[in-house]
Amino acid sequence: MPLDLWTAPNLARLPSVQHGFTHRTGGVSTPPFDSLNVGLHVGDAPDAVRENRTRVAGVFGSHLGRMTCAEQIHGGKVAVVSSIDAGRGAAVLTEAIPGVDALVTNDPGVLLALFFADCVPVFFADERHNVVAIAHAGWRGIVANVLENTLAMMHTQFGTLPADARIAIGPCIGSECFEVGEAVAVHFSDDTIAPAAPSGKPHVDLAAAVSRRLLLAGVLPTNLSESGECTTSDSERYFSHRRDRQRTGRMGGFIALRP
């Protein structure tokens, strides 16, 4: 099957922005990482992952020397990157930007890249100030304010106001699949907790939690979109850490300014 990307309609309308979220098809990895695994840290053959990443970069008219990756520790820290950082983590895992879960840039020389298998990919674009960003928002990152911190970094470094930002919430684990304990549920508001399953345990709607926090931060509802796709439910198109019991690949979220 060919390489295919999910894209958000509100960002696809911006002529200066390229973005996308990979499906699991169109690569060279073998099971259980079949086939477009772009995660270097999951046990897949590194050469296969590099080939997969090269194929994705090519869709954006780019290459591994421009792809810039973060360590992703399920935290709230954000880094601003430029062409000086181009290529970090793209071919060698240990060279990724350390200690951060979101990347911001106003440099068209870099392709921002983060990797997912149920956590929420959040894409940010501000055409007024010519800046883009991407955040990795699992439940820990949401609680650690990775979304608010990304908006704050875009503001302090480039002047972005929340009302300037166009934001897309990509495919992630849906509330019907994200059963949690009370220790996790307590961090989320009632309007993002789904009715308890037959097991009696709460279910958290991570996409709704992301949307709620962004709106409270001042993002305009008309500038916010949500895919509505559940990575755990759709084994044809998506890897899922929870469904596949940790032994699985990663999708990639990518965003860049056009040269």
C-alpha positions as CSV (number, residue, x, y, z in Angstrom):
1,M,0.0,0.0,0.0
2,P,1.2,3.5,-0.7
3,L,2.4,6.0,1.9
4,D,-0.5,8.1,3.1
5,L,-0.9,11.0,5.5
6,W,-3.7,12.4,7.6
7,T,-4.0,16.1,7.2
8,A,-6.2,18.7,9.0
9,P,-8.5,20.8,6.7
10,N,-7.8,24.0,8.7
11,L,-4.1,23.7,8.3
12,A,-4.2,22.4,4.7
13,R,-5.7,25.8,3.7
14,L,-2.6,27.7,4.8
15,P,-0.3,28.1,1.8
16,S,2.8,28.6,3.9
17,V,2.4,25.4,6.0
18,Q,3.1,21.8,5.3
19,H,1.9,19.2,7.8
20,G,0.8,15.6,8.1
21,F,0.4,12.5,10.3
22,T,1.5,9.2,8.9
23,H,-0.6,6.0,8.6
24,R,1.2,2.7,9.1
25,T,1.4,1.8,5.4
26,G,4.0,2.5,2.7
27,G,7.2,1.5,4.5
28,V,9.7,-1.3,4.7
29,S,9.5,-2.5,8.3
30,T,8.4,-6.1,9.1
31,P,5.9,-7.2,11.7
32,P,5.1,-6.2,14.3
33,F,6.3,-2.8,13.0
34,D,4.7,-3.2,9.6
35,S,5.2,-1.2,7.6
36,L,5.8,2.6,8.0
37,N,7.2,2.6,11.5
38,V,9.1,5.9,12.1
39,G,10.1,5.2,15.7
40,L,13.8,4.5,16.3
41,H,13.2,3.5,20.0
42,V,10.8,0.6,19.6
43,G,13.1,-2.3,18.6
44,D,12.7,-2.1,14.9
45,A,15.7,-2.4,12.6
46,P,17.3,1.1,12.5
47,D,18.0,1.0,8.8
48,A,14.3,0.3,8.1
49,V,13.2,3.2,10.3
50,R,15.7,5.5,8.5
51,E,14.3,4.4,5.2
52,N,10.8,5.0,6.4
53,R,11.6,8.5,7.6
54,T,13.4,9.3,4.4
55,R,10.3,8.4,2.5
56,V,8.1,10.6,4.7
57,A,10.6,13.5,4.4
58,G,10.4,13.2,0.7
59,V,6.7,13.8,0.7
60,F,7.5,17.2,2.2
61,G,10.2,17.8,-0.3
62,S,12.8,17.4,2.5
63,H,15.3,14.9,3.8
64,L,16.7,13.5,7.0
65,G,19.2,16.3,7.2
66,R,16.3,18.7,7.8
67,M,14.1,16.6,10.1
68,T,14.4,17.7,13.7
69,C,13.2,15.4,16.5
70,A,12.7,15.6,20.3
71,E,13.4,13.1,23.0
72,Q,9.8,13.1,24.2
73,I,9.7,12.3,27.9
74,H,5.9,12.9,28.5
75,G,6.6,16.3,30.0
76,G,5.8,19.9,29.4
77,K,9.0,21.4,28.1
78,V,9.3,23.1,24.7
79,A,12.3,24.0,22.5
80,V,12.6,26.5,19.8
81,V,14.7,25.1,16.9
82,S,16.3,26.5,13.7
83,S,18.5,25.3,10.9
84,I,21.3,24.9,13.4
85,D,19.3,22.0,14.8
86,A,18.3,20.5,11.5
87,G,18.8,16.7,11.4
88,R,19.0,16.2,15.2
89,G,17.5,12.8,16.1
90,A,16.5,12.0,12.5
91,A,19.0,9.2,12.0
92,V,20.4,8.7,15.5
93,L,18.0,8.5,18.4
94,T,20.4,9.9,21.0
95,E,20.9,13.1,19.0
96,A,17.3,14.3,19.4
97,I,16.6,17.6,21.3
98,P,16.7,16.4,24.9
99,G,14.1,16.7,27.6
100,V,11.3,18.2,25.5
101,D,7.9,17.2,24.1
102,A,7.2,20.1,21.8
103,L,9.1,21.9,19.1
104,V,8.6,25.4,17.7
105,T,10.3,27.1,14.7
106,N,10.1,30.0,12.3
107,D,12.8,28.5,10.1
108,P,11.7,26.9,6.8
109,G,14.9,24.9,6.8
110,V,13.6,22.4,9.4
111,L,10.9,19.8,9.3
112,L,9.6,19.3,12.9
113,A,8.9,15.7,13.7
114,L,7.4,13.9,16.7
115,F,6.3,10.3,17.1
116,F,3.1,8.8,18.5
117,A,1.2,5.5,19.2
118,D,-1.9,6.7,21.0
119,C,-0.8,10.1,22.5
120,V,-2.3,13.2,21.0
121,P,-0.4,15.0,18.2
122,V,-1.1,18.7,18.3
123,F,-0.2,20.9,15.3
124,F,0.2,24.7,15.7
125,A,0.5,27.3,12.9
126,D,0.5,31.1,12.9
127,E,0.8,32.6,9.4
128,R,0.7,36.1,10.8
129,H,4.1,35.6,12.5
130,N,5.3,32.8,10.2
131,V,5.8,30.2,13.0
132,V,4.8,26.5,13.4
133,A,4.9,24.0,16.2
134,I,4.1,20.5,17.2
135,A,3.4,19.0,20.6
136,H,3.3,15.4,22.0
137,A,0.4,15.4,24.4
138,G,-0.1,12.2,26.4
139,W,-2.0,12.5,29.7
140,R,1.1,13.3,31.6
141,G,2.1,16.0,29.1
142,I,-1.3,17.5,29.2
143,V,-1.2,17.8,33.0
144,A,2.4,19.2,32.7
145,N,1.0,22.0,30.5
146,V,2.8,21.2,27.3
147,L,0.0,22.8,25.3
148,E,0.0,26.1,27.2
149,N,3.8,26.1,27.3
150,T,3.9,25.7,23.5
151,L,1.6,28.7,23.0
152,A,3.6,30.7,25.5
153,M,6.9,29.9,23.7
154,M,5.3,30.9,20.4
155,H,4.3,34.2,22.0
156,T,7.5,35.1,23.8
157,Q,9.7,34.2,20.9
158,F,7.7,35.3,17.9
159,G,4.7,37.3,19.1
160,T,2.0,34.8,18.5
161,L,-1.3,35.4,20.3
162,P,-3.6,32.5,21.0
163,A,-6.2,34.1,18.6
164,D,-3.5,33.9,15.9
165,A,-3.0,30.2,16.2
166,R,-4.6,27.6,13.9
167,I,-4.4,24.3,15.7
168,A,-5.2,20.7,14.7
169,I,-5.7,17.8,17.0
170,G,-4.6,14.6,15.2
171,P,-5.6,11.0,15.5
172,C,-5.1,9.5,19.1
173,I,-6.6,7.0,21.5
174,G,-10.3,7.6,21.8
175,S,-12.2,7.8,25.1
176,E,-13.8,4.4,24.5
177,C,-10.4,2.8,24.6
178,F,-8.6,4.9,27.2
179,E,-9.6,3.3,30.4
180,V,-7.7,4.7,33.4
181,G,-7.6,4.5,37.2
182,E,-8.7,7.2,39.6
183,A,-5.2,8.4,40.0
184,V,-5.2,9.5,36.4
185,A,-8.8,10.6,36.1
186,V,-8.5,13.0,39.0
187,H,-6.3,15.3,36.8
188,F,-9.1,15.8,34.3
189,S,-12.4,17.8,34.4
190,D,-15.7,16.1,34.4
191,D,-16.5,17.1,30.9
192,T,-13.5,15.1,29.6
193,I,-14.4,12.0,31.6
194,A,-16.6,9.5,29.7
195,P,-19.2,7.4,31.5
196,A,-17.6,4.4,33.3
197,A,-17.3,1.2,31.3
198,P,-18.7,-2.1,32.6
199,S,-15.5,-2.5,34.5
200,G,-16.5,0.6,36.5
201,K,-13.3,2.4,35.6
202,P,-13.4,5.9,34.1
203,H,-12.4,6.7,30.5
204,V,-10.6,9.9,29.6
205,D,-11.2,11.7,26.3
206,L,-7.7,13.1,25.7
207,A,-8.7,15.0,22.5
208,A,-11.4,16.7,24.5
209,A,-9.0,17.5,27.2
210,V,-6.6,19.1,24.7
211,S,-9.4,21.1,23.1
212,R,-10.6,22.3,26.5
213,R,-7.2,23.5,27.5
214,L,-6.5,25.3,24.2
215,L,-9.9,27.1,24.3
216,L,-9.2,28.2,27.9
217,A,-5.8,29.5,26.8
218,G,-7.6,31.8,24.3
219,V,-7.6,29.8,21.0
220,L,-10.6,30.6,18.9
221,P,-13.1,27.7,18.4
222,T,-13.1,28.5,14.7
223,N,-9.3,28.0,14.5
224,L,-9.4,24.6,16.2
225,S,-10.0,21.2,14.5
226,E,-10.1,17.7,15.7
227,S,-9.6,14.5,13.6
228,G,-12.0,12.3,15.6
229,E,-10.0,9.2,14.6
230,C,-9.1,6.6,17.3
231,T,-5.7,5.1,16.8
232,T,-6.5,2.1,19.1
233,S,-9.7,1.2,17.2
234,D,-8.1,1.4,13.7
235,S,-5.5,-1.3,13.4
236,E,-5.4,-1.0,9.6
237,R,-4.1,2.6,9.6
238,Y,-2.5,3.1,13.0
239,F,-0.1,1.6,15.5
240,S,-1.4,1.6,19.1
241,H,0.8,1.2,22.2
242,R,-2.3,0.1,24.3
243,R,-3.9,-2.2,21.7
244,D,-0.7,-3.9,20.7
245,R,0.6,-4.3,24.3
246,Q,3.6,-2.0,23.7
247,R,5.2,-4.1,21.0
248,T,4.4,-1.8,18.0
249,G,5.6,1.0,15.8
250,R,5.1,4.7,15.8
251,M,3.3,7.2,13.6
252,G,4.9,10.5,12.9
253,G,3.6,14.0,13.1
254,F,5.3,16.5,10.8
255,I,5.0,20.2,10.3
256,A,7.1,22.8,8.4
257,L,7.1,26.2,6.8
258,R,7.3,26.1,3.1
259,P,10.7,27.5,1.8
